[in-house]
Amino acid sequence: MQQNVPDFTALLRSAERSAVHLEMRDSYMADALFDMWREGREAELPEEYLQWQELVKETAARGVTLRRARIVSEPVTDYIRWEHSLTARHNIAAGEVVRWLPRRLSSDLTLPGNDLWLIDDERVLFHWFTGDGEWAGHELNEDPATVRRVVASFEALWVRAIPHEEFVL
């Protein structure tokens, strides 16, 4: 089910002040780059990754603050180990600030049930995944009460989360 969801590129381009991304899964859908990493092969970032970087760079250049928080189980999965290995050259190089929060440190936080993007503290794009990490859909939510809860959740998590450069696997 996908309701009133704009094109993601348009949504990110509409951000004026902030865009934050919350990721809470220990693995996501299959990815050829991940498979190559697991086999010990280095690979150049594929076109879709480069397009993402350009979109983030463009967004950051407009003065939008981009933050990404990842809640992870420990020990981390191979998928998280791979994401961690890419973060500096992919996310941070593009202009995102990334922090990690071990799941054990999140027990007393009130968190949304799904991954999300929060744009300008006004709109939340919730992402749904299947049990095995495949894409299942998304929904845009602009309800002020929902947005306030998401903002409060993310900010509480952000204060506690560990900056990428300090997060040791």
C-alpha positions as CSV (number, residue, x, y, z in Angstrom):
1,M,0.0,0.0,0.0
2,Q,1.4,3.3,-1.0
3,Q,-0.5,6.5,-0.2
4,N,0.2,10.0,-1.4
5,V,3.9,9.3,-1.9
6,P,5.8,11.7,-4.0
7,D,8.9,10.7,-6.0
8,F,11.7,10.4,-3.5
9,T,14.0,12.6,-5.5
10,A,11.4,15.4,-5.5
11,L,10.7,14.9,-1.8
12,L,14.4,15.3,-0.9
13,R,14.7,18.3,-3.3
14,S,11.8,19.9,-1.5
15,A,13.7,19.9,1.8
16,E,14.6,23.4,2.9
17,R,16.2,22.8,6.3
18,S,16.7,19.1,7.2
19,A,16.3,15.6,6.1
20,V,16.9,12.7,8.5
21,H,16.9,9.0,7.9
22,L,16.3,6.4,10.5
23,E,17.3,2.8,9.8
24,M,16.5,0.0,12.3
25,R,17.0,-3.3,10.4
26,D,20.1,-5.5,10.6
27,S,19.8,-6.4,6.9
28,Y,18.0,-5.2,3.9
29,M,17.3,-6.5,0.4
30,A,19.8,-8.3,-1.8
31,D,22.5,-6.1,-3.3
32,A,25.1,-7.1,-5.8
33,L,27.7,-4.8,-4.2
34,F,27.1,-6.5,-0.9
35,D,27.6,-9.9,-2.5
36,M,30.9,-8.7,-4.0
37,W,32.1,-7.3,-0.7
38,R,31.3,-10.7,1.0
39,E,33.4,-12.4,-1.6
40,G,36.3,-10.1,-0.8
41,R,36.1,-8.2,-4.1
42,E,36.4,-4.4,-4.3
43,A,34.0,-2.7,-6.6
44,E,33.3,0.8,-7.8
45,L,30.1,2.3,-6.6
46,P,27.4,1.5,-9.2
47,E,25.4,4.2,-11.0
48,E,22.5,4.2,-8.7
49,Y,24.8,4.8,-5.7
50,L,26.5,7.7,-7.6
51,Q,23.1,9.2,-8.5
52,W,22.2,9.0,-4.8
53,Q,25.5,10.8,-3.9
54,E,24.8,13.5,-6.4
55,L,21.3,14.1,-5.0
56,V,22.7,14.3,-1.4
57,K,25.5,16.6,-2.5
58,E,23.0,18.8,-4.3
59,T,20.7,18.8,-1.2
60,A,23.6,19.6,1.2
61,A,24.8,22.4,-1.1
62,R,21.4,24.1,-0.6
63,G,22.1,24.2,3.1
64,V,20.0,21.3,4.1
65,T,21.3,19.3,7.0
66,L,21.3,15.5,6.3
67,R,21.5,13.1,9.2
68,R,21.3,9.3,9.2
69,A,21.0,7.2,12.3
70,R,21.3,3.4,12.3
71,I,20.2,1.2,15.2
72,V,22.1,-2.1,15.1
73,S,22.3,-5.3,16.9
74,E,25.6,-6.5,18.3
75,P,27.5,-8.3,17.2
76,V,26.6,-6.7,13.9
77,T,25.5,-8.7,10.9
78,D,27.6,-8.9,7.7
79,Y,25.2,-6.5,6.1
80,I,25.8,-3.8,8.8
81,R,29.6,-4.5,8.6
82,W,29.3,-3.8,4.8
83,E,27.2,-0.7,5.3
84,H,29.8,0.6,7.9
85,S,32.6,0.0,5.4
86,L,30.8,2.1,2.8
87,T,29.6,4.9,5.0
88,A,32.6,7.2,4.8
89,R,33.1,7.0,1.1
90,H,29.4,7.0,0.2
91,N,27.2,8.7,2.8
92,I,29.6,11.1,4.5
93,A,31.5,12.0,1.3
94,A,28.1,13.1,-0.1
95,G,27.3,15.3,2.9
96,E,25.4,13.2,5.4
97,V,26.3,13.0,9.1
98,V,25.9,9.4,10.2
99,R,25.6,8.0,13.7
100,W,25.2,4.4,15.0
101,L,23.3,3.3,18.1
102,P,23.7,-0.2,19.4
103,R,20.2,-1.7,19.9
104,R,21.0,-2.5,23.6
105,L,21.3,1.3,24.2
106,S,17.9,2.0,22.7
107,S,15.6,0.1,25.1
108,D,14.3,3.1,27.0
109,L,13.7,5.1,23.8
110,T,10.3,5.4,22.2
111,L,10.9,4.6,18.5
112,P,8.6,4.4,15.5
113,G,7.9,0.9,14.2
114,N,9.4,1.5,10.7
115,D,12.4,3.0,9.0
116,L,11.7,6.5,7.8
117,W,12.8,9.8,6.3
118,L,11.8,13.0,8.1
119,I,11.8,16.1,6.0
120,D,11.9,19.6,7.6
121,D,10.3,18.2,10.7
122,E,7.0,18.4,8.8
123,R,6.7,15.2,6.7
124,V,7.5,11.6,7.4
125,L,8.0,9.0,4.8
126,F,7.7,5.6,6.5
127,H,9.3,2.6,4.7
128,W,8.1,-0.9,5.1
129,F,10.1,-4.1,4.5
130,T,9.3,-7.7,4.5
131,G,10.8,-10.0,7.2
132,D,13.7,-10.9,4.9
133,G,14.5,-7.2,4.1
134,E,12.8,-6.8,0.8
135,W,11.0,-3.6,-0.1
136,A,7.3,-3.7,0.8
137,G,6.1,-0.1,0.3
138,H,5.9,3.3,2.0
139,E,3.6,6.0,3.1
140,L,3.9,9.8,3.5
141,N,2.5,11.1,6.8
142,E,2.0,14.8,7.5
143,D,-0.1,14.4,10.6
144,P,1.3,17.0,13.1
145,A,1.0,14.6,16.1
146,T,2.8,11.8,14.3
147,V,5.5,14.1,13.0
148,R,6.1,15.5,16.5
149,R,6.5,12.0,17.9
150,V,9.0,11.1,15.2
151,V,11.0,14.3,15.7
152,A,11.2,13.6,19.5
153,S,12.2,10.0,18.9
154,F,14.9,10.8,16.4
155,E,16.4,13.6,18.5
156,A,16.5,11.4,21.6
157,L,18.2,8.7,19.6
158,W,20.6,11.2,17.9
159,V,21.9,12.5,21.2
160,R,22.7,9.0,22.3
161,A,24.1,7.6,19.0
162,I,27.8,7.3,18.3
163,P,29.4,9.3,15.4
164,H,30.5,7.1,12.6
165,E,34.2,7.9,13.1
166,E,33.9,6.7,16.7
167,F,31.8,3.6,16.2
168,V,34.0,0.6,16.2
169,L,32.6,-2.7,15.0
